[in-house]
Amino acid sequence: MAREGDTKVDPFPVRLIFAAPSMDPIEKARRVISLEIDELQRLHERVDATFSEAVDILRETIESGSRIAIVAHGKSGNVGS
């Protein structure tokens, strides 16, 4: 997903790390950590009142006895377990 001001954003930046087999493991680890920090900073900027609204909706749903289905695929599917 492109952000304003970006020309092109790789949706899977981690593949850039593994595409460089000669990269030192420590350098790889630091690059991964830097990418995660960047993404967390972007997430931090996007959290707003809609987050609280979503939490309230989920809480009300659970308290009413209803169930919530978590749907995902790939590794992110582990979040629902």
C-alpha positions in Angstrom: 0.0 0.0 0.0 1.5 3.3 -1.1 1.6 6.2 1.3 1.4 9.9 0.3 4.8 11.0 -0.9 6.1 7.5 -1.6 6.8 6.5 -5.1 6.5 2.8 -4.6 6.3 0.7 -1.3 7.3 -2.9 -1.3 4.4 -4.7 0.6 6.9 -7.4 1.6 10.1 -5.5 2.6 11.5 -8.5 4.4 12.3 -10.2 1.0 14.9 -7.5 0.4 16.8 -8.8 3.4 16.8 -12.4 2.3 17.7 -11.5 -1.3 21.2 -10.6 -0.1 22.8 -13.9 0.9 26.2 -12.3 1.5 24.7 -10.1 4.2 26.1 -10.8 7.7 23.5 -12.4 10.1 23.9 -9.6 12.6 23.4 -7.1 9.8 20.3 -9.0 8.7 18.9 -9.0 12.2 19.5 -5.3 12.6 17.8 -4.6 9.3 14.8 -6.7 10.3 14.5 -4.8 13.6 14.8 -1.5 11.8 12.0 -2.5 9.4 9.8 -3.6 12.3 10.5 -0.2 14.1 9.5 1.7 11.0 6.2 -0.2 10.7 5.4 0.2 14.4 6.0 3.9 14.0 3.6 4.0 11.1 1.0 2.0 13.1 1.5 4.4 16.1 0.6 7.3 13.8 -2.5 5.6 12.6 -4.0 4.7 15.9 -6.9 7.0 16.7 -10.4 7.1 18.2 -11.5 4.3 15.8 -9.3 1.9 17.8 -11.2 2.6 21.0 -14.5 2.3 19.1 -13.4 -1.1 17.8 -12.4 -2.3 21.2 -15.7 -1.2 22.6 -17.6 -3.1 19.9 -15.6 -6.2 20.5 -16.1 -5.9 24.3 -19.9 -5.4 23.9 -20.1 -8.4 21.5 -18.3 -10.7 24.0 -20.3 -9.4 26.9 -23.6 -10.1 25.1 -22.6 -13.7 24.7 -21.9 -13.5 21.0 -18.8 -14.9 19.4 -16.2 -13.2 17.2 -14.6 -15.0 14.3 -11.0 -14.0 13.5 -10.2 -14.7 9.8 -6.8 -14.5 8.3 -4.3 -16.5 6.3 -0.6 -17.3 6.5 1.3 -16.5 9.6 -1.1 -13.8 10.5 -3.7 -16.6 11.0 -1.9 -17.5 14.2 -3.3 -14.3 15.7 -6.7 -15.9 15.8 -5.7 -19.0 17.7 
